[in-house]
Amino acid sequence: MEIRRFLRSVYVGPLPPKEKYGEIVAAGKQTTTVGRSAFITAQSFASYPVAVAVISTAWGLCKRLDDRLSTSWTALVFAALVGLVIFLINVDDERSKPKSVRGWLIAIIIACFNSLTLAAAVLGVSTVAAPSK
């Protein structure tokens, strides 16, 4: 349970305490914010480097153990897996989960692009597009 709390604190911004139905709450203590992705909070400074380090370590280990796993595709698979774990952590809580089909689609697309960005960082991709000739 502690690891789940740690991962939530790193990859999801803090969530307000859930008030019980019918509970009287002082106006100054009321919250209307919902959990938000760590991408727009201070946690992003920790989550991105940690994710890149995890992927780099796993890929480096695979390269040492078996030459067939030294391809860029292996790093991409690890990035997709880490991206999936981060995505699942973000949508685990009812208060931070997308509420509509459109919200789910946007969240999935962003998660895919973030996974590609992680893979690019691990692979050392510095040019997004080839210069035109």
Secondary structure, DSSP 8 states (H G I E B T S, - for coil): -HHHHHHHHHHB--------TT----GGG-------BGGGSTTHHHHHHHHHHHHHHHHHHHHHH-GGG-SHHHHHHHHHHHHHHHHHHHHSSTTTS--SHHHHHHHHHHHHHHHHHHHHHHHT---SS----
